[in-house]
Amino acid sequence: MSTTQKTPARSPIMEAVHEAAADLHRHGFIDQRRMRKYDLMCLEPVTDYDAQKIRSLRERYQLSQSVLASLLNTSLSAVRQWEAGDKRPGGPSQKLLSILDHKGIDAFV
């Protein structure tokens, strides 16, 4: 993550901490590795995708269940179980669903 971009913060306090760290980094008082830690602390949590959100996301991009499974590198049965509400996607799948939701299908192609 680039430190020149505005990093979404969880709270106004975290935003202020991140801004101060970015200033320190710009002036050479904080190295890139330490700045990445501040970037990670300030990331928004990933949205929790339930059955309804997954189905509406898939329909928004007009994807079949099998194509969505392919994009997420998971099985068709997993997508079916998510949409039926039998199971919930794990962390990596939640993150990929979030990327699809916010960045669109072009992020995968």
A tleap script that builds the chain and sets N, CA, C and O, in Angstrom:
source leaprc.protein.ff14SB
mol = sequence {
  NMET SER THR THR GLN LYS THR PRO ALA ARG
  SER PRO ILE MET GLU ALA VAL HIE GLU ALA
  ALA ALA ASP LEU HIE ARG HIE GLY PHE ILE
  ASP GLN ARG ARG MET ARG LYS TYR ASP LEU
  MET CYS LEU GLU PRO VAL THR ASP TYR ASP
  ALA GLN LYS ILE ARG SER LEU ARG GLU ARG
  TYR GLN LEU SER GLN SER VAL LEU ALA SER
  LEU LEU ASN THR SER LEU SER ALA VAL ARG
  GLN TRP GLU ALA GLY ASP LYS ARG PRO GLY
  GLY PRO SER GLN LYS LEU LEU SER ILE LEU
  ASP HIE LYS GLY ILE ASP ALA PHE CVAL
}
set mol.1.N position { 0.853 -1.167 0.000 }
set mol.1.CA position { 0.000 0.000 0.000 }
set mol.1.C position { 0.894 1.223 0.000 }
set mol.1.O position { 1.863 1.287 0.757 }
set mol.2.N position { 0.588 2.165 -0.815 }
set mol.2.CA position { 1.374 3.376 -0.907 }
set mol.2.C position { 1.016 4.336 0.209 }
set mol.2.O position { -0.156 4.490 0.555 }
set mol.3.N position { 2.014 4.974 0.765 }
set mol.3.CA position { 1.755 5.919 1.849 }
set mol.3.C position { 1.305 7.263 1.318 }
set mol.3.O position { 0.917 8.131 2.099 }
set mol.4.N position { 1.348 7.458 0.004 }
set mol.4.CA position { 0.893 8.726 -0.555 }
set mol.4.C position { -0.616 8.748 -0.716 }
set mol.4.O position { -1.210 9.821 -0.824 }
set mol.5.N position { -1.242 7.591 -0.733 }
set mol.5.CA position { -2.694 7.524 -0.838 }
set mol.5.C position { -3.310 7.680 0.539 }
set mol.5.O position { -2.702 7.336 1.553 }
set mol.6.N position { -4.532 8.206 0.558 }
set mol.6.CA position { -5.247 8.332 1.827 }
set mol.6.C position { -5.700 6.941 2.241 }
set mol.6.O position { -6.397 6.257 1.492 }
set mol.7.N position { -5.303 6.533 3.426 }
set mol.7.CA position { -5.677 5.233 3.956 }
set mol.7.C position { -6.934 5.389 4.789 }
set mol.7.O position { -6.961 6.201 5.714 }
set mol.8.N position { -7.991 4.619 4.479 }
set mol.8.CA position { -9.202 4.741 5.285 }
set mol.8.C position { -8.931 4.294 6.717 }
set mol.8.O position { -8.365 3.225 6.945 }
set mol.9.N position { -9.332 5.104 7.662 }
set mol.9.CA position { -9.078 4.793 9.067 }
set mol.9.C position { -10.339 4.292 9.736 }
set mol.9.O position { -11.452 4.601 9.311 }
set mol.10.N position { -10.150 3.509 10.796 }
set mol.10.CA position { -11.284 2.979 11.546 }
set mol.10.C position { -11.935 4.054 12.395 }
set mol.10.O position { -13.128 3.974 12.685 }
set mol.11.N position { -11.176 5.051 12.795 }
set mol.11.CA position { -11.713 6.091 13.661 }
set mol.11.C position { -10.941 7.381 13.418 }
set mol.11.O position { -9.870 7.358 12.812 }
set mol.12.N position { -11.478 8.506 13.886 }
set mol.12.CA position { -10.742 9.770 13.742 }
set mol.12.C position { -9.379 9.733 14.444 }
set mol.12.O position { -8.419 10.344 13.974 }
set mol.13.N position { -9.302 9.024 15.557 }
set mol.13.CA position { -8.025 8.922 16.277 }
set mol.13.C position { -7.004 8.171 15.429 }
set mol.13.O position { -5.859 8.603 15.295 }
set mol.14.N position { -7.429 7.033 14.851 }
set mol.14.CA position { -6.511 6.266 14.008 }
set mol.14.C position { -6.118 7.068 12.769 }
set mol.14.O position { -4.988 6.965 12.292 }
set mol.15.N position { -7.045 7.859 12.254 }
set mol.15.CA position { -6.732 8.699 11.099 }
set mol.15.C position { -5.646 9.715 11.468 }
set mol.15.O position { -4.726 9.958 10.687 }
set mol.16.N position { -5.758 10.306 12.662 }
set mol.16.CA position { -4.753 11.270 13.119 }
set mol.16.C position { -3.402 10.594 13.334 }
set mol.16.O position { -2.363 11.149 12.978 }
set mol.17.N position { -3.417 9.395 13.918 }
set mol.17.CA position { -2.172 8.647 14.134 }
set mol.17.C position { -1.522 8.328 12.794 }
set mol.17.O position { -0.311 8.477 12.634 }
set mol.18.N position { -2.329 7.891 11.836 }
set mol.18.CA position { -1.793 7.544 10.520 }
set mol.18.C position { -1.227 8.775 9.821 }
set mol.18.O position { -0.170 8.705 9.194 }
set mol.19.N position { -1.921 9.887 9.926 }
set mol.19.CA position { -1.449 11.119 9.296 }
set mol.19.C position { -0.110 11.558 9.898 }
set mol.19.O position { 0.796 11.967 9.172 }
set mol.20.N position { 0.008 11.471 11.221 }
set mol.20.CA position { 1.269 11.822 11.883 }
set mol.20.C position { 2.391 10.879 11.447 }
set mol.20.O position { 3.511 11.318 11.183 }
set mol.21.N position { 2.088 9.588 11.373 }
set mol.21.CA position { 3.092 8.614 10.938 }
set mol.21.C position { 3.511 8.883 9.497 }
set mol.21.O position { 4.693 8.782 9.167 }
set mol.22.N position { 2.553 9.225 8.639 }
set mol.22.CA position { 2.872 9.523 7.239 }
set mol.22.C position { 3.794 10.741 7.144 }
set mol.22.O position { 4.725 10.760 6.338 }
set mol.23.N position { 3.530 11.751 7.968 }
set mol.23.CA position { 4.411 12.925 7.988 }
set mol.23.C position { 5.818 12.543 8.442 }
set mol.23.O position { 6.806 12.980 7.853 }
set mol.24.N position { 5.904 11.724 9.492 }
set mol.24.CA position { 7.211 11.272 9.972 }
set mol.24.C position { 7.935 10.455 8.904 }
set mol.24.O position { 9.152 10.560 8.752 }
set mol.25.N position { 7.187 9.651 8.175 }
set mol.25.CA position { 7.775 8.849 7.108 }
set mol.25.C position { 8.302 9.747 5.983 }
set mol.25.O position { 9.400 9.536 5.467 }
set mol.26.N position { 7.510 10.737 5.619 }
set mol.26.CA position { 7.922 11.664 4.560 }
set mol.26.C position { 9.231 12.380 4.912 }
set mol.26.O position { 10.032 12.687 4.029 }
set mol.27.N position { 9.440 12.640 6.191 }
set mol.27.CA position { 10.641 13.356 6.623 }
set mol.27.C position { 11.772 12.420 7.047 }
set mol.27.O position { 12.803 12.874 7.545 }
set mol.28.N position { 11.582 11.120 6.852 }
set mol.28.CA position { 12.653 10.164 7.082 }
set mol.28.C position { 12.798 9.637 8.501 }
set mol.28.O position { 13.789 8.974 8.807 }
set mol.29.N position { 11.836 9.917 9.373 }
set mol.29.CA position { 11.929 9.444 10.751 }
set mol.29.C position { 11.347 8.043 10.941 }
set mol.29.O position { 11.630 7.383 11.941 }
set mol.30.N position { 10.540 7.590 9.989 }
set mol.30.CA position { 9.951 6.247 10.030 }
set mol.30.C position { 10.278 5.566 8.705 }
set mol.30.O position { 10.073 6.141 7.637 }
set mol.31.N position { 10.790 4.332 8.781 }
set mol.31.CA position { 11.113 3.618 7.545 }
set mol.31.C position { 9.857 3.008 6.915 }
set mol.31.O position { 8.781 3.003 7.514 }
set mol.32.N position { 10.023 2.499 5.701 }
set mol.32.CA position { 8.893 1.959 4.932 }
set mol.32.C position { 8.233 0.785 5.646 }
set mol.32.O position { 7.008 0.657 5.638 }
set mol.33.N position { 9.044 -0.069 6.262 }
set mol.33.CA position { 8.491 -1.241 6.952 }
set mol.33.C position { 7.579 -0.824 8.106 }
set mol.33.O position { 6.494 -1.380 8.272 }
set mol.34.N position { 8.010 0.138 8.891 }
set mol.34.CA position { 7.197 0.628 10.007 }
set mol.34.C position { 5.932 1.319 9.480 }
set mol.34.O position { 4.857 1.186 10.066 }
set mol.35.N position { 6.070 2.056 8.370 }
set mol.35.CA position { 4.913 2.756 7.811 }
set mol.35.C position { 3.855 1.764 7.340 }
set mol.35.O position { 2.659 2.020 7.474 }
set mol.36.N position { 4.293 0.632 6.789 }
set mol.36.CA position { 3.338 -0.394 6.362 }
set mol.36.C position { 2.524 -0.903 7.542 }
set mol.36.O position { 1.340 -1.210 7.397 }
set mol.37.N position { 3.150 -0.993 8.706 }
set mol.37.CA position { 2.421 -1.427 9.906 }
set mol.37.C position { 1.326 -0.431 10.259 }
set mol.37.O position { 0.222 -0.828 10.633 }
set mol.38.N position { 1.622 0.860 10.144 }
set mol.38.CA position { 0.594 1.878 10.387 }
set mol.38.C position { -0.514 1.781 9.339 }
set mol.38.O position { -1.693 1.925 9.660 }
set mol.39.N position { -0.129 1.536 8.082 }
set mol.39.CA position { -1.136 1.369 7.023 }
set mol.39.C position { -2.074 0.214 7.357 }
set mol.39.O position { -3.292 0.337 7.224 }
set mol.40.N position { -1.500 -0.908 7.791 }
set mol.40.CA position { -2.312 -2.086 8.101 }
set mol.40.C position { -3.228 -1.862 9.298 }
set mol.40.O position { -4.355 -2.357 9.317 }
set mol.41.N position { -2.755 -1.121 10.293 }
set mol.41.CA position { -3.587 -0.843 11.466 }
set mol.41.C position { -4.813 -0.010 11.109 }
set mol.41.O position { -5.845 -0.090 11.774 }
set mol.42.N position { -4.689 0.782 10.063 }
set mol.42.CA position { -5.755 1.727 9.726 }
set mol.42.C position { -6.712 1.211 8.656 }
set mol.42.O position { -7.632 1.926 8.259 }
set mol.43.N position { -6.512 -0.003 8.190 }
set mol.43.CA position { -7.406 -0.550 7.170 }
set mol.43.C position { -8.795 -0.811 7.738 }
set mol.43.O position { -8.949 -1.201 8.896 }
set mol.44.N position { -9.794 -0.588 6.906 }
set mol.44.CA position { -11.167 -0.910 7.287 }
set mol.44.C position { -11.301 -2.429 7.381 }
set mol.44.O position { -10.680 -3.147 6.597 }
set mol.45.N position { -12.093 -2.928 8.317 }
set mol.45.CA position { -12.322 -4.373 8.367 }
set mol.45.C position { -13.104 -4.824 7.130 }
set mol.45.O position { -13.883 -4.061 6.558 }
set mol.46.N position { -12.882 -6.062 6.736 }
set mol.46.CA position { -13.570 -6.616 5.568 }
set mol.46.C position { -15.040 -6.837 5.910 }
set mol.46.O position { -15.374 -7.308 6.997 }
set mol.47.N position { -15.906 -6.494 4.974 }
set mol.47.CA position { -17.341 -6.705 5.141 }
set mol.47.C position { -17.631 -8.184 5.309 }
set mol.47.O position { -16.995 -9.023 4.670 }
set mol.48.N position { -18.582 -8.504 6.159 }
set mol.48.CA position { -19.012 -9.888 6.341 }
set mol.48.C position { -20.075 -10.193 5.294 }
set mol.48.O position { -21.165 -9.620 5.331 }
set mol.49.N position { -19.774 -11.073 4.379 }
set mol.49.CA position { -20.696 -11.404 3.290 }
set mol.49.C position { -21.558 -12.590 3.680 }
set mol.49.O position { -21.060 -13.698 3.879 }
set mol.50.N position { -22.855 -12.344 3.787 }
set mol.50.CA position { -23.805 -13.414 4.076 }
set mol.50.C position { -24.414 -13.898 2.759 }
set mol.50.O position { -24.046 -13.422 1.685 }
set mol.51.N position { -25.343 -14.840 2.851 }
set mol.51.CA position { -25.943 -15.453 1.660 }
set mol.51.C position { -26.555 -14.415 0.727 }
set mol.51.O position { -26.345 -14.467 -0.485 }
set mol.52.N position { -27.305 -13.480 1.282 }
set mol.52.CA position { -27.984 -12.477 0.458 }
set mol.52.C position { -26.981 -11.554 -0.240 }
set mol.52.O position { -27.153 -11.236 -1.417 }
set mol.53.N position { -25.949 -11.126 0.466 }
set mol.53.CA position { -24.948 -10.232 -0.132 }
set mol.53.C position { -24.172 -10.932 -1.243 }
set mol.53.O position { -23.860 -10.331 -2.271 }
set mol.54.N position { -23.866 -12.204 -1.024 }
set mol.54.CA position { -23.112 -12.953 -2.035 }
set mol.54.C position { -23.948 -13.111 -3.298 }
set mol.54.O position { -23.456 -12.914 -4.409 }
set mol.55.N position { -25.206 -13.465 -3.119 }
set mol.55.CA position { -26.081 -13.640 -4.279 }
set mol.55.C position { -26.269 -12.321 -5.031 }
set mol.55.O position { -26.205 -12.298 -6.260 }
set mol.56.N position { -26.501 -11.224 -4.308 }
set mol.56.CA position { -26.711 -9.941 -4.989 }
set mol.56.C position { -25.433 -9.465 -5.675 }
set mol.56.O position { -25.496 -8.849 -6.739 }
set mol.57.N position { -24.280 -9.743 -5.082 }
set mol.57.CA position { -23.006 -9.402 -5.711 }
set mol.57.C position { -22.828 -10.188 -7.006 }
set mol.57.O position { -22.427 -9.634 -8.029 }
set mol.58.N position { -23.126 -11.467 -6.951 }
set mol.58.CA position { -23.012 -12.315 -8.148 }
set mol.58.C position { -23.967 -11.841 -9.236 }
set mol.58.O position { -23.600 -11.787 -10.410 }
set mol.59.N position { -25.187 -11.499 -8.847 }
set mol.59.CA position { -26.178 -11.048 -9.825 }
set mol.59.C position { -25.835 -9.670 -10.390 }
set mol.59.O position { -26.120 -9.386 -11.554 }
set mol.60.N position { -25.226 -8.816 -9.571 }
set mol.60.CA position { -24.841 -7.478 -10.052 }
set mol.60.C position { -23.873 -7.594 -11.225 }
set mol.60.O position { -23.959 -6.825 -12.182 }
set mol.61.N position { -22.952 -8.555 -11.150 }
set mol.61.CA position { -21.980 -8.742 -12.223 }
set mol.61.C position { -22.422 -9.808 -13.222 }
set mol.61.O position { -21.654 -10.191 -14.104 }
set mol.62.N position { -23.644 -10.280 -13.087 }
set mol.62.CA position { -24.240 -11.271 -13.996 }
set mol.62.C position { -23.335 -12.492 -14.158 }
set mol.62.O position { -23.027 -12.913 -15.273 }
set mol.63.N position { -22.918 -13.046 -13.027 }
set mol.63.CA position { -22.059 -14.224 -13.015 }
set mol.63.C position { -22.861 -15.448 -12.614 }
set mol.63.O position { -23.760 -15.367 -11.776 }
set mol.64.N position { -22.534 -16.567 -13.209 }
set mol.64.CA position { -23.121 -17.819 -12.740 }
set mol.64.C position { -22.373 -18.231 -11.471 }
set mol.64.O position { -21.310 -17.694 -11.158 }
set mol.65.N position { -22.942 -19.182 -10.759 }
set mol.65.CA position { -22.265 -19.666 -9.555 }
set mol.65.C position { -20.911 -20.284 -9.899 }
set mol.65.O position { -19.943 -20.123 -9.157 }
set mol.66.N position { -20.849 -20.985 -11.019 }
set mol.66.CA position { -19.581 -21.631 -11.389 }
set mol.66.C position { -18.517 -20.606 -11.780 }
set mol.66.O position { -17.339 -20.804 -11.481 }
set mol.67.N position { -18.906 -19.525 -12.435 }
set mol.67.CA position { -17.931 -18.488 -12.794 }
set mol.67.C position { -17.437 -17.776 -11.533 }
set mol.67.O position { -16.245 -17.493 -11.405 }
set mol.68.N position { -18.351 -17.487 -10.602 }
set mol.68.CA position { -17.939 -16.873 -9.338 }
set mol.68.C position { -16.972 -17.791 -8.593 }
set mol.68.O position { -15.969 -17.331 -8.047 }
set mol.69.N position { -17.274 -19.079 -8.573 }
set mol.69.CA position { -16.388 -20.044 -7.917 }
set mol.69.C position { -15.001 -20.012 -8.556 }
set mol.69.O position { -13.989 -20.060 -7.856 }
set mol.70.N position { -14.959 -19.931 -9.868 }
set mol.70.CA position { -13.686 -19.858 -10.584 }
set mol.70.C position { -12.910 -18.595 -10.225 }
set mol.70.O position { -11.706 -18.649 -9.974 }
set mol.71.N position { -13.606 -17.457 -10.201 }
set mol.71.CA position { -12.954 -16.188 -9.858 }
set mol.71.C position { -12.352 -16.224 -8.459 }
set mol.71.O position { -11.270 -15.685 -8.223 }
set mol.72.N position { -13.065 -16.867 -7.534 }
set mol.72.CA position { -12.627 -16.909 -6.139 }
set mol.72.C position { -11.722 -18.100 -5.840 }
set mol.72.O position { -11.261 -18.278 -4.713 }
set mol.73.N position { -11.476 -18.917 -6.875 }
set mol.73.CA position { -10.653 -20.116 -6.730 }
set mol.73.C position { -11.208 -21.035 -5.639 }
set mol.73.O position { -10.482 -21.508 -4.765 }
set mol.74.N position { -12.503 -21.264 -5.720 }
set mol.74.CA position { -13.172 -22.153 -4.778 }
set mol.74.C position { -14.079 -23.090 -5.564 }
set mol.74.O position { -14.158 -22.994 -6.789 }
set mol.75.N position { -14.749 -23.976 -4.882 }
set mol.75.CA position { -15.594 -24.951 -5.572 }
set mol.75.C position { -17.000 -24.407 -5.790 }
set mol.75.O position { -17.458 -23.511 -5.081 }
set mol.76.N position { -17.660 -24.964 -6.775 }
set mol.76.CA position { -19.051 -24.613 -7.052 }
set mol.76.C position { -19.926 -24.953 -5.854 }
set mol.76.O position { -20.837 -24.197 -5.515 }
set mol.77.N position { -19.655 -26.082 -5.215 }
set mol.77.CA position { -20.475 -26.466 -4.058 }
set mol.77.C position { -20.312 -25.471 -2.907 }
set mol.77.O position { -21.258 -25.235 -2.156 }
set mol.78.N position { -19.122 -24.888 -2.763 }
set mol.78.CA position { -18.917 -23.879 -1.711 }
set mol.78.C position { -19.789 -22.656 -1.973 }
set mol.78.O position { -20.434 -22.145 -1.057 }
set mol.79.N position { -19.810 -22.187 -3.211 }
set mol.79.CA position { -20.639 -21.023 -3.560 }
set mol.79.C position { -22.110 -21.351 -3.339 }
set mol.79.O position { -22.859 -20.523 -2.819 }
set mol.80.N position { -22.524 -22.537 -3.725 }
set mol.80.CA position { -23.924 -22.942 -3.509 }
set mol.80.C position { -24.268 -22.954 -2.020 }
set mol.80.O position { -25.339 -22.492 -1.625 }
set mol.81.N position { -23.370 -23.478 -1.203 }
set mol.81.CA position { -23.607 -23.525 0.247 }
set mol.81.C position { -23.631 -22.123 0.852 }
set mol.81.O position { -24.411 -21.859 1.767 }
set mol.82.N position { -22.786 -21.225 0.350 }
set mol.82.CA position { -22.802 -19.844 0.845 }
set mol.82.C position { -24.138 -19.188 0.547 }
set mol.82.O position { -24.743 -18.558 1.414 }
set mol.83.N position { -24.594 -19.346 -0.700 }
set mol.83.CA position { -25.839 -18.693 -1.107 }
set mol.83.C position { -27.060 -19.318 -0.446 }
set mol.83.O position { -28.078 -18.649 -0.271 }
set mol.84.N position { -26.972 -20.575 -0.082 }
set mol.84.CA position { -28.079 -21.234 0.617 }
set mol.84.C position { -28.062 -20.893 2.108 }
set mol.84.O position { -29.034 -21.148 2.819 }
set mol.85.N position { -26.963 -20.322 2.573 }
set mol.85.CA position { -26.844 -19.982 3.985 }
set mol.85.C position { -26.382 -21.144 4.844 }
set mol.85.O position { -26.384 -21.049 6.072 }
set mol.86.N position { -25.985 -22.247 4.206 }
set mol.86.CA position { -25.519 -23.417 4.951 }
set mol.86.C position { -24.126 -23.202 5.538 }
set mol.86.O position { -23.817 -23.692 6.624 }
set mol.87.N position { -23.296 -22.470 4.813 }
set mol.87.CA position { -21.930 -22.175 5.262 }
set mol.87.C position { -21.627 -20.716 4.965 }
set mol.87.O position { -22.318 -20.064 4.183 }
set mol.88.N position { -20.580 -20.222 5.606 }
set mol.88.CA position { -20.125 -18.851 5.365 }
set mol.88.C position { -18.708 -18.908 4.793 }
set mol.88.O position { -17.927 -19.783 5.164 }
set mol.89.N position { -18.377 -17.989 3.900 }
set mol.89.CA position { -17.020 -17.984 3.348 }
set mol.89.C position { -15.988 -17.668 4.425 }
set mol.89.O position { -16.248 -16.895 5.347 }
set mol.90.N position { -14.822 -18.275 4.294 }
set mol.90.CA position { -13.732 -18.009 5.226 }
set mol.90.C position { -13.059 -16.676 4.923 }
set mol.90.O position { -13.458 -15.969 3.998 }
set mol.91.N position { -12.048 -16.338 5.695 }
set mol.91.CA position { -11.354 -15.060 5.572 }
set mol.91.C position { -10.853 -14.718 4.176 }
set mol.91.O position { -11.166 -13.642 3.667 }
set mol.92.N position { -10.078 -15.610 3.535 }
set mol.92.CA position { -9.583 -15.283 2.196 }
set mol.92.C position { -10.715 -15.084 1.183 }
set mol.92.O position { -10.639 -14.196 0.334 }
set mol.93.N position { -11.750 -15.900 1.272 }
set mol.93.CA position { -12.887 -15.746 0.356 }
set mol.93.C position { -13.644 -14.458 0.644 }
set mol.93.O position { -14.109 -13.792 -0.281 }
set mol.94.N position { -13.774 -14.099 1.927 }
set mol.94.CA position { -14.417 -12.831 2.293 }
set mol.94.C position { -13.641 -11.664 1.679 }
set mol.94.O position { -14.237 -10.723 1.155 }
set mol.95.N position { -12.320 -11.733 1.746 }
set mol.95.CA position { -11.484 -10.659 1.194 }
set mol.95.C position { -11.656 -10.569 -0.317 }
set mol.95.O position { -11.763 -9.471 -0.864 }
set mol.96.N position { -11.683 -11.715 -0.994 }
set mol.96.CA position { -11.873 -11.703 -2.444 }
set mol.96.C position { -13.256 -11.178 -2.816 }
set mol.96.O position { -13.396 -10.454 -3.802 }
set mol.97.N position { -14.271 -11.532 -2.044 }
set mol.97.CA position { -15.612 -10.988 -2.286 }
set mol.97.C position { -15.610 -9.471 -2.100 }
set mol.97.O position { -16.270 -8.750 -2.848 }
set mol.98.N position { -14.879 -8.996 -1.115 }
set mol.98.CA position { -14.774 -7.559 -0.869 }
set mol.98.C position { -14.090 -6.854 -2.037 }
set mol.98.O position { -14.514 -5.774 -2.448 }
set mol.99.N position { -13.044 -7.459 -2.567 }
set mol.99.CA position { -12.349 -6.883 -3.724 }
set mol.99.C position { -13.293 -6.829 -4.916 }
set mol.99.O position { -13.353 -5.817 -5.614 }
set mol.100.N position { -14.028 -7.909 -5.153 }
set mol.100.CA position { -15.004 -7.927 -6.242 }
set mol.100.C position { -16.047 -6.836 -6.039 }
set mol.100.O position { -16.415 -6.140 -6.985 }
set mol.101.N position { -16.518 -6.688 -4.819 }
set mol.101.CA position { -17.544 -5.703 -4.493 }
set mol.101.C position { -17.051 -4.274 -4.720 }
set mol.101.O position { -17.775 -3.450 -5.279 }
set mol.102.N position { -15.830 -3.979 -4.289 }
set mol.102.CA position { -15.338 -2.604 -4.339 }
set mol.102.C position { -14.570 -2.251 -5.608 }
set mol.102.O position { -14.607 -1.104 -6.053 }
set mol.103.N position { -13.880 -3.218 -6.190 }
set mol.103.CA position { -13.044 -2.934 -7.361 }
set mol.103.C position { -13.655 -3.425 -8.667 }
set mol.103.O position { -13.280 -2.962 -9.744 }
set mol.104.N position { -14.592 -4.358 -8.574 }
set mol.104.CA position { -15.231 -4.871 -9.777 }
set mol.104.C position { -14.530 -6.093 -10.334 }
set mol.104.O position { -13.493 -6.529 -9.835 }
set mol.105.N position { -15.118 -6.620 -11.363 }
set mol.105.CA position { -14.620 -7.860 -11.965 }
set mol.105.C position { -13.275 -7.655 -12.659 }
set mol.105.O position { -12.509 -8.605 -12.817 }
set mol.106.N position { -12.984 -6.420 -13.074 }
set mol.106.CA position { -11.708 -6.141 -13.742 }
set mol.106.C position { -10.507 -6.423 -12.844 }
set mol.106.O position { -9.408 -6.661 -13.344 }
set mol.107.N position { -10.699 -6.399 -11.543 }
set mol.107.CA position { -9.603 -6.687 -10.617 }
set mol.107.C position { -9.165 -8.146 -10.700 }
set mol.107.O position { -8.083 -8.496 -10.228 }
set mol.108.N position { -9.985 -8.987 -11.288 }
set mol.108.CA position { -9.690 -10.421 -11.365 }
set mol.108.C position { -9.213 -10.859 -12.740 }
set mol.108.O position { -8.731 -11.982 -12.892 }
set mol.109.N position { -9.333 -10.010 -13.730 }
set mol.109.CA position { -8.985 -10.412 -15.082 }
set mol.109.C position { -7.718 -9.764 -15.556 }
set mol.109.O position { -7.287 -10.003 -16.684 }
savepdb mol mol.pdb
quit
